[in-house]
Amino acid sequence: MKVVGKYLNSFSANVAKGMLESAGIKAAVMNEYLPIISGITNDDLLSITLVVNDEDYQEAVRLLEASSNAE
Protein backbone atom coordinates (compact mmCIF):
# COMPACT_ATOMS: atom_id res chain seq x y z
CA MET A 1 0.00 0.00 0.00
CA LYS A 2 1.17 3.50 -0.84
CA VAL A 3 -0.06 6.86 0.39
CA VAL A 4 -1.49 8.98 -2.43
CA GLY A 5 -2.88 11.81 -0.33
CA LYS A 6 -3.02 13.44 3.09
CA TYR A 7 -6.11 15.34 4.16
CA LEU A 8 -7.21 17.59 7.00
CA ASN A 9 -10.72 16.13 7.17
CA SER A 10 -12.44 12.86 6.40
CA PHE A 11 -14.89 14.47 3.95
CA SER A 12 -12.11 15.49 1.55
CA ALA A 13 -10.40 12.12 1.91
CA ASN A 14 -13.62 10.25 1.15
CA VAL A 15 -14.39 12.43 -1.88
CA ALA A 16 -10.95 11.55 -3.28
CA LYS A 17 -11.50 7.89 -2.41
CA GLY A 18 -14.82 7.88 -4.26
CA MET A 19 -13.23 9.47 -7.31
CA LEU A 20 -10.51 6.80 -7.40
CA GLU A 21 -12.99 3.97 -6.86
CA SER A 22 -15.20 5.28 -9.69
CA ALA A 23 -12.11 4.89 -11.90
CA GLY A 24 -11.70 1.28 -10.76
CA ILE A 25 -8.93 1.86 -8.22
CA LYS A 26 -9.42 0.35 -4.77
CA ALA A 27 -8.57 2.90 -2.08
CA ALA A 28 -8.77 3.12 1.70
CA VAL A 29 -8.93 6.04 4.12
CA MET A 30 -6.60 5.57 7.10
CA ASN A 31 -6.60 7.38 10.48
CA GLU A 32 -10.06 8.76 9.76
CA TYR A 33 -11.13 8.89 13.41
CA LEU A 34 -7.75 9.28 15.11
CA PRO A 35 -7.93 13.10 15.45
CA ILE A 36 -11.33 12.79 17.15
CA ILE A 37 -10.26 10.02 19.52
CA SER A 38 -6.88 11.49 20.47
CA GLY A 39 -7.87 15.15 20.74
CA ILE A 40 -4.53 16.13 19.21
CA THR A 41 -4.79 18.84 16.56
CA ASN A 42 -1.29 18.74 15.04
CA ASP A 43 -2.03 18.13 11.36
CA ASP A 44 1.39 16.61 10.67
CA LEU A 45 0.97 13.97 13.37
CA LEU A 46 -2.62 13.05 12.65
CA SER A 47 -3.21 13.54 8.97
CA ILE A 48 -5.92 11.43 7.40
CA THR A 49 -4.29 9.43 4.62
CA LEU A 50 -5.59 7.87 1.43
CA VAL A 51 -3.82 4.69 0.33
CA VAL A 52 -3.95 2.50 -2.77
CA ASN A 53 -2.33 -0.75 -3.86
CA ASP A 54 1.24 -0.38 -5.10
CA GLU A 55 0.31 -1.29 -8.67
CA ASP A 56 -2.36 1.47 -8.77
CA TYR A 57 -0.15 4.21 -7.32
CA GLN A 58 0.90 6.00 -10.54
CA GLU A 59 -2.61 6.07 -11.99
CA ALA A 60 -4.10 7.23 -8.68
CA VAL A 61 -1.61 10.10 -8.41
CA ARG A 62 -2.35 11.09 -12.00
CA LEU A 63 -6.11 11.13 -11.38
CA LEU A 64 -5.82 13.09 -8.14
CA GLU A 65 -3.52 15.67 -9.75
CA ALA A 66 -5.86 16.03 -12.71
CA SER A 67 -8.77 16.50 -10.33
CA SER A 68 -6.99 19.19 -8.29
CA ASN A 69 -5.94 21.03 -11.47
CA ALA A 70 -9.55 21.08 -12.67
CA GLU A 71 -10.75 22.89 -9.54
Phi and psi restraints in degrees (range 20) as a CNS / XPLOR table:
assign (resid 1 and name C) (resid 2 and name N)
       (resid 2 and name CA) (resid 2 and name C) 1.0 -128.2 20.0 2
assign (resid 2 and name N) (resid 2 and name CA)
       (resid 2 and name C) (resid 3 and name N) 1.0 144.4 20.0 2
assign (resid 2 and name C) (resid 3 and name N)
       (resid 3 and name CA) (resid 3 and name C) 1.0 -79.2 20.0 2
assign (resid 3 and name N) (resid 3 and name CA)
       (resid 3 and name C) (resid 4 and name N) 1.0 125.7 20.0 2
assign (resid 3 and name C) (resid 4 and name N)
       (resid 4 and name CA) (resid 4 and name C) 1.0 -109.6 20.0 2
assign (resid 4 and name N) (resid 4 and name CA)
       (resid 4 and name C) (resid 5 and name N) 1.0 -8.9 20.0 2
assign (resid 4 and name C) (resid 5 and name N)
       (resid 5 and name CA) (resid 5 and name C) 1.0 -166.7 20.0 2
assign (resid 5 and name N) (resid 5 and name CA)
       (resid 5 and name C) (resid 6 and name N) 1.0 151.1 20.0 2
assign (resid 5 and name C) (resid 6 and name N)
       (resid 6 and name CA) (resid 6 and name C) 1.0 -124.3 20.0 2
assign (resid 6 and name N) (resid 6 and name CA)
       (resid 6 and name C) (resid 7 and name N) 1.0 136.0 20.0 2
assign (resid 6 and name C) (resid 7 and name N)
       (resid 7 and name CA) (resid 7 and name C) 1.0 -131.8 20.0 2
assign (resid 7 and name N) (resid 7 and name CA)
       (resid 7 and name C) (resid 8 and name N) 1.0 154.3 20.0 2
assign (resid 7 and name C) (resid 8 and name N)
       (resid 8 and name CA) (resid 8 and name C) 1.0 -87.3 20.0 2
assign (resid 8 and name N) (resid 8 and name CA)
       (resid 8 and name C) (resid 9 and name N) 1.0 -16.5 20.0 2
assign (resid 8 and name C) (resid 9 and name N)
       (resid 9 and name CA) (resid 9 and name C) 1.0 -146.0 20.0 2
assign (resid 9 and name N) (resid 9 and name CA)
       (resid 9 and name C) (resid 10 and name N) 1.0 156.6 20.0 2
assign (resid 9 and name C) (resid 10 and name N)
       (resid 10 and name CA) (resid 10 and name C) 1.0 -70.1 20.0 2
assign (resid 10 and name N) (resid 10 and name CA)
       (resid 10 and name C) (resid 11 and name N) 1.0 -27.9 20.0 2
assign (resid 10 and name C) (resid 11 and name N)
       (resid 11 and name CA) (resid 11 and name C) 1.0 -60.2 20.0 2
assign (resid 11 and name N) (resid 11 and name CA)
       (resid 11 and name C) (resid 12 and name N) 1.0 -50.6 20.0 2
assign (resid 11 and name C) (resid 12 and name N)
       (resid 12 and name CA) (resid 12 and name C) 1.0 -62.2 20.0 2
assign (resid 12 and name N) (resid 12 and name CA)
       (resid 12 and name C) (resid 13 and name N) 1.0 -40.6 20.0 2
assign (resid 12 and name C) (resid 13 and name N)
       (resid 13 and name CA) (resid 13 and name C) 1.0 -63.3 20.0 2
assign (resid 13 and name N) (resid 13 and name CA)
       (resid 13 and name C) (resid 14 and name N) 1.0 -41.5 20.0 2
assign (resid 13 and name C) (resid 14 and name N)
       (resid 14 and name CA) (resid 14 and name C) 1.0 -73.9 20.0 2
assign (resid 14 and name N) (resid 14 and name CA)
       (resid 14 and name C) (resid 15 and name N) 1.0 -29.3 20.0 2
assign (resid 14 and name C) (resid 15 and name N)
       (resid 15 and name CA) (resid 15 and name C) 1.0 -64.1 20.0 2
assign (resid 15 and name N) (resid 15 and name CA)
       (resid 15 and name C) (resid 16 and name N) 1.0 -45.6 20.0 2
assign (resid 15 and name C) (resid 16 and name N)
       (resid 16 and name CA) (resid 16 and name C) 1.0 -64.1 20.0 2
assign (resid 16 and name N) (resid 16 and name CA)
       (resid 16 and name C) (resid 17 and name N) 1.0 -40.5 20.0 2
assign (resid 16 and name C) (resid 17 and name N)
       (resid 17 and name CA) (resid 17 and name C) 1.0 -60.1 20.0 2
assign (resid 17 and name N) (resid 17 and name CA)
       (resid 17 and name C) (resid 18 and name N) 1.0 -45.9 20.0 2
assign (resid 17 and name C) (resid 18 and name N)
       (resid 18 and name CA) (resid 18 and name C) 1.0 -61.7 20.0 2
assign (resid 18 and name N) (resid 18 and name CA)
       (resid 18 and name C) (resid 19 and name N) 1.0 -39.0 20.0 2
assign (resid 18 and name C) (resid 19 and name N)
       (resid 19 and name CA) (resid 19 and name C) 1.0 -63.5 20.0 2
assign (resid 19 and name N) (resid 19 and name CA)
       (resid 19 and name C) (resid 20 and name N) 1.0 -44.5 20.0 2
assign (resid 19 and name C) (resid 20 and name N)
       (resid 20 and name CA) (resid 20 and name C) 1.0 -64.7 20.0 2
assign (resid 20 and name N) (resid 20 and name CA)
       (resid 20 and name C) (resid 21 and name N) 1.0 -43.7 20.0 2
assign (resid 20 and name C) (resid 21 and name N)
       (resid 21 and name CA) (resid 21 and name C) 1.0 -65.9 20.0 2
assign (resid 21 and name N) (resid 21 and name CA)
       (resid 21 and name C) (resid 22 and name N) 1.0 -32.3 20.0 2
assign (resid 21 and name C) (resid 22 and name N)
       (resid 22 and name CA) (resid 22 and name C) 1.0 -68.6 20.0 2
assign (resid 22 and name N) (resid 22 and name CA)
       (resid 22 and name C) (resid 23 and name N) 1.0 -19.6 20.0 2
assign (resid 22 and name C) (resid 23 and name N)
       (resid 23 and name CA) (resid 23 and name C) 1.0 -94.0 20.0 2
assign (resid 23 and name N) (resid 23 and name CA)
       (resid 23 and name C) (resid 24 and name N) 1.0 6.3 20.0 2
assign (resid 23 and name C) (resid 24 and name N)
       (resid 24 and name CA) (resid 24 and name C) 1.0 87.9 20.0 2
assign (resid 24 and name N) (resid 24 and name CA)
       (resid 24 and name C) (resid 25 and name N) 1.0 13.8 20.0 2
assign (resid 24 and name C) (resid 25 and name N)
       (resid 25 and name CA) (resid 25 and name C) 1.0 -104.8 20.0 2
assign (resid 25 and name N) (resid 25 and name CA)
       (resid 25 and name C) (resid 26 and name N) 1.0 121.4 20.0 2
assign (resid 25 and name C) (resid 26 and name N)
       (resid 26 and name CA) (resid 26 and name C) 1.0 -71.7 20.0 2
assign (resid 26 and name N) (resid 26 and name CA)
       (resid 26 and name C) (resid 27 and name N) 1.0 132.5 20.0 2
assign (resid 26 and name C) (resid 27 and name N)
       (resid 27 and name CA) (resid 27 and name C) 1.0 -139.0 20.0 2
assign (resid 27 and name N) (resid 27 and name CA)
       (resid 27 and name C) (resid 28 and name N) 1.0 157.6 20.0 2
assign (resid 27 and name C) (resid 28 and name N)
       (resid 28 and name CA) (resid 28 and name C) 1.0 -138.8 20.0 2
assign (resid 28 and name N) (resid 28 and name CA)
       (resid 28 and name C) (resid 29 and name N) 1.0 141.1 20.0 2
assign (resid 28 and name C) (resid 29 and name N)
       (resid 29 and name CA) (resid 29 and name C) 1.0 -94.7 20.0 2
assign (resid 29 and name N) (resid 29 and name CA)
       (resid 29 and name C) (resid 30 and name N) 1.0 125.9 20.0 2
assign (resid 29 and name C) (resid 30 and name N)
       (resid 30 and name CA) (resid 30 and name C) 1.0 -111.2 20.0 2
assign (resid 30 and name N) (resid 30 and name CA)
       (resid 30 and name C) (resid 31 and name N) 1.0 150.3 20.0 2
assign (resid 30 and name C) (resid 31 and name N)
       (resid 31 and name CA) (resid 31 and name C) 1.0 63.4 20.0 2
assign (resid 31 and name N) (resid 31 and name CA)
       (resid 31 and name C) (resid 32 and name N) 1.0 26.6 20.0 2
assign (resid 31 and name C) (resid 32 and name N)
       (resid 32 and name CA) (resid 32 and name C) 1.0 -60.8 20.0 2
assign (resid 32 and name N) (resid 32 and name CA)
       (resid 32 and name C) (resid 33 and name N) 1.0 -37.6 20.0 2
assign (resid 32 and name C) (resid 33 and name N)
       (resid 33 and name CA) (resid 33 and name C) 1.0 -106.5 20.0 2
assign (resid 33 and name N) (resid 33 and name CA)
       (resid 33 and name C) (resid 34 and name N) 1.0 -1.5 20.0 2
assign (resid 33 and name C) (resid 34 and name N)
       (resid 34 and name CA) (resid 34 and name C) 1.0 -59.1 20.0 2
assign (resid 34 and name N) (resid 34 and name CA)
       (resid 34 and name C) (resid 35 and name N) 1.0 -43.3 20.0 2
assign (resid 34 and name C) (resid 35 and name N)
       (resid 35 and name CA) (resid 35 and name C) 1.0 -60.8 20.0 2
assign (resid 35 and name N) (resid 35 and name CA)
       (resid 35 and name C) (resid 36 and name N) 1.0 -35.1 20.0 2
assign (resid 35 and name C) (resid 36 and name N)
       (resid 36 and name CA) (resid 36 and name C) 1.0 -70.6 20.0 2
assign (resid 36 and name N) (resid 36 and name CA)
       (resid 36 and name C) (resid 37 and name N) 1.0 -45.3 20.0 2
assign (resid 36 and name C) (resid 37 and name N)
       (resid 37 and name CA) (resid 37 and name C) 1.0 -68.3 20.0 2
assign (resid 37 and name N) (resid 37 and name CA)
       (resid 37 and name C) (resid 38 and name N) 1.0 -43.9 20.0 2
assign (resid 37 and name C) (resid 38 and name N)
       (resid 38 and name CA) (resid 38 and name C) 1.0 -80.3 20.0 2
assign (resid 38 and name N) (resid 38 and name CA)
       (resid 38 and name C) (resid 39 and name N) 1.0 -30.2 20.0 2
assign (resid 38 and name C) (resid 39 and name N)
       (resid 39 and name CA) (resid 39 and name C) 1.0 79.3 20.0 2
assign (resid 39 and name N) (resid 39 and name CA)
       (resid 39 and name C) (resid 40 and name N) 1.0 -1.0 20.0 2
assign (resid 39 and name C) (resid 40 and name N)
       (resid 40 and name CA) (resid 40 and name C) 1.0 -80.1 20.0 2
assign (resid 40 and name N) (resid 40 and name CA)
       (resid 40 and name C) (resid 41 and name N) 1.0 139.8 20.0 2
assign (resid 40 and name C) (resid 41 and name N)
       (resid 41 and name CA) (resid 41 and name C) 1.0 -113.3 20.0 2
assign (resid 41 and name N) (resid 41 and name CA)
       (resid 41 and name C) (resid 42 and name N) 1.0 6.5 20.0 2
assign (resid 41 and name C) (resid 42 and name N)
       (resid 42 and name CA) (resid 42 and name C) 1.0 -71.0 20.0 2
assign (resid 42 and name N) (resid 42 and name CA)
       (resid 42 and name C) (resid 43 and name N) 1.0 111.7 20.0 2
assign (resid 42 and name C) (resid 43 and name N)
       (resid 43 and name CA) (resid 43 and name C) 1.0 -61.8 20.0 2
assign (resid 43 and name N) (resid 43 and name CA)
       (resid 43 and name C) (resid 44 and name N) 1.0 -33.4 20.0 2
assign (resid 43 and name C) (resid 44 and name N)
       (resid 44 and name CA) (resid 44 and name C) 1.0 -68.1 20.0 2
assign (resid 44 and name N) (resid 44 and name CA)
       (resid 44 and name C) (resid 45 and name N) 1.0 -35.8 20.0 2
assign (resid 44 and name C) (resid 45 and name N)
       (resid 45 and name CA) (resid 45 and name C) 1.0 -78.0 20.0 2
assign (resid 45 and name N) (resid 45 and name CA)
       (resid 45 and name C) (resid 46 and name N) 1.0 -33.6 20.0 2
assign (resid 45 and name C) (resid 46 and name N)
       (resid 46 and name CA) (resid 46 and name C) 1.0 -123.1 20.0 2
assign (resid 46 and name N) (resid 46 and name CA)
       (resid 46 and name C) (resid 47 and name N) 1.0 37.1 20.0 2
assign (resid 46 and name C) (resid 47 and name N)
       (resid 47 and name CA) (resid 47 and name C) 1.0 -68.5 20.0 2
assign (resid 47 and name N) (resid 47 and name CA)
       (resid 47 and name C) (resid 48 and name N) 1.0 144.3 20.0 2
assign (resid 47 and name C) (resid 48 and name N)
       (resid 48 and name CA) (resid 48 and name C) 1.0 -83.9 20.0 2
assign (resid 48 and name N) (resid 48 and name CA)
       (resid 48 and name C) (resid 49 and name N) 1.0 125.7 20.0 2
assign (resid 48 and name C) (resid 49 and name N)
       (resid 49 and name CA) (resid 49 and name C) 1.0 -112.2 20.0 2
assign (resid 49 and name N) (resid 49 and name CA)
       (resid 49 and name C) (resid 50 and name N) 1.0 150.7 20.0 2
assign (resid 49 and name C) (resid 50 and name N)
       (resid 50 and name CA) (resid 50 and name C) 1.0 -113.7 20.0 2
assign (resid 50 and name N) (resid 50 and name CA)
       (resid 50 and name C) (resid 51 and name N) 1.0 125.0 20.0 2
assign (resid 50 and name C) (resid 51 and name N)
       (resid 51 and name CA) (resid 51 and name C) 1.0 -121.9 20.0 2
assign (resid 51 and name N) (resid 51 and name CA)
       (resid 51 and name C) (resid 52 and name N) 1.0 153.1 20.0 2
assign (resid 51 and name C) (resid 52 and name N)
       (resid 52 and name CA) (resid 52 and name C) 1.0 -136.1 20.0 2
assign (resid 52 and name N) (resid 52 and name CA)
       (resid 52 and name C) (resid 53 and name N) 1.0 166.3 20.0 2
assign (resid 52 and name C) (resid 53 and name N)
       (resid 53 and name CA) (resid 53 and name C) 1.0 -64.2 20.0 2
assign (resid 53 and name N) (resid 53 and name CA)
       (resid 53 and name C) (resid 54 and name N) 1.0 149.6 20.0 2
assign (resid 53 and name C) (resid 54 and name N)
       (resid 54 and name CA) (resid 54 and name C) 1.0 -52.2 20.0 2
assign (resid 54 and name N) (resid 54 and name CA)
       (resid 54 and name C) (resid 55 and name N) 1.0 -43.0 20.0 2
assign (resid 54 and name C) (resid 55 and name N)
       (resid 55 and name CA) (resid 55 and name C) 1.0 -70.0 20.0 2
assign (resid 55 and name N) (resid 55 and name CA)
       (resid 55 and name C) (resid 56 and name N) 1.0 -16.2 20.0 2
assign (resid 55 and name C) (resid 56 and name N)
       (resid 56 and name CA) (resid 56 and name C) 1.0 -98.9 20.0 2
assign (resid 56 and name N) (resid 56 and name CA)
       (resid 56 and name C) (resid 57 and name N) 1.0 -1.8 20.0 2
assign (resid 56 and name C) (resid 57 and name N)
       (resid 57 and name CA) (resid 57 and name C) 1.0 -56.7 20.0 2
assign (resid 57 and name N) (resid 57 and name CA)
       (resid 57 and name C) (resid 58 and name N) 1.0 -54.0 20.0 2
assign (resid 57 and name C) (resid 58 and name N)
       (resid 58 and name CA) (resid 58 and name C) 1.0 -59.8 20.0 2
assign (resid 58 and name N) (resid 58 and name CA)
       (resid 58 and name C) (resid 59 and name N) 1.0 -44.3 20.0 2
assign (resid 58 and name C) (resid 59 and name N)
       (resid 59 and name CA) (resid 59 and name C) 1.0 -67.0 20.0 2
assign (resid 59 and name N) (resid 59 and name CA)
       (resid 59 and name C) (resid 60 and name N) 1.0 -39.1 20.0 2
assign (resid 59 and name C) (resid 60 and name N)
       (resid 60 and name CA) (resid 60 and name C) 1.0 -63.4 20.0 2
assign (resid 60 and name N) (resid 60 and name CA)
       (resid 60 and name C) (resid 61 and name N) 1.0 -44.9 20.0 2
assign (resid 60 and name C) (resid 61 and name N)
       (resid 61 and name CA) (resid 61 and name C) 1.0 -61.0 20.0 2
assign (resid 61 and name N) (resid 61 and name CA)
       (resid 61 and name C) (resid 62 and name N) 1.0 -43.5 20.0 2
assign (resid 61 and name C) (resid 62 and name N)
       (resid 62 and name CA) (resid 62 and name C) 1.0 -60.0 20.0 2
assign (resid 62 and name N) (resid 62 and name CA)
       (resid 62 and name C) (resid 63 and name N) 1.0 -45.8 20.0 2
assign (resid 62 and name C) (resid 63 and name N)
       (resid 63 and name CA) (resid 63 and name C) 1.0 -65.2 20.0 2
assign (resid 63 and name N) (resid 63 and name CA)
       (resid 63 and name C) (resid 64 and name N) 1.0 -42.4 20.0 2
assign (resid 63 and name C) (resid 64 and name N)
       (resid 64 and name CA) (resid 64 and name C) 1.0 -66.5 20.0 2
assign (resid 64 and name N) (resid 64 and name CA)
       (resid 64 and name C) (resid 65 and name N) 1.0 -39.7 20.0 2
assign (resid 64 and name C) (resid 65 and name N)
       (resid 65 and name CA) (resid 65 and name C) 1.0 -65.8 20.0 2
assign (resid 65 and name N) (resid 65 and name CA)
       (resid 65 and name C) (resid 66 and name N) 1.0 -41.7 20.0 2
assign (resid 65 and name C) (resid 66 and name N)
       (resid 66 and name CA) (resid 66 and name C) 1.0 -63.1 20.0 2
assign (resid 66 and name N) (resid 66 and name CA)
       (resid 66 and name C) (resid 67 and name N) 1.0 -38.4 20.0 2
assign (resid 66 and name C) (resid 67 and name N)
       (resid 67 and name CA) (resid 67 and name C) 1.0 -66.5 20.0 2
assign (resid 67 and name N) (resid 67 and name CA)
       (resid 67 and name C) (resid 68 and name N) 1.0 -42.7 20.0 2
assign (resid 67 and name C) (resid 68 and name N)
       (resid 68 and name CA) (resid 68 and name C) 1.0 -70.9 20.0 2
assign (resid 68 and name N) (resid 68 and name CA)
       (resid 68 and name C) (resid 69 and name N) 1.0 -30.3 20.0 2
assign (resid 68 and name C) (resid 69 and name N)
       (resid 69 and name CA) (resid 69 and name C) 1.0 -72.3 20.0 2
assign (resid 69 and name N) (resid 69 and name CA)
       (resid 69 and name C) (resid 70 and name N) 1.0 -26.2 20.0 2
assign (resid 69 and name C) (resid 70 and name N)
       (resid 70 and name CA) (resid 70 and name C) 1.0 -77.8 20.0 2
assign (resid 70 and name N) (resid 70 and name CA)
       (resid 70 and name C) (resid 71 and name N) 1.0 -17.6 20.0 2
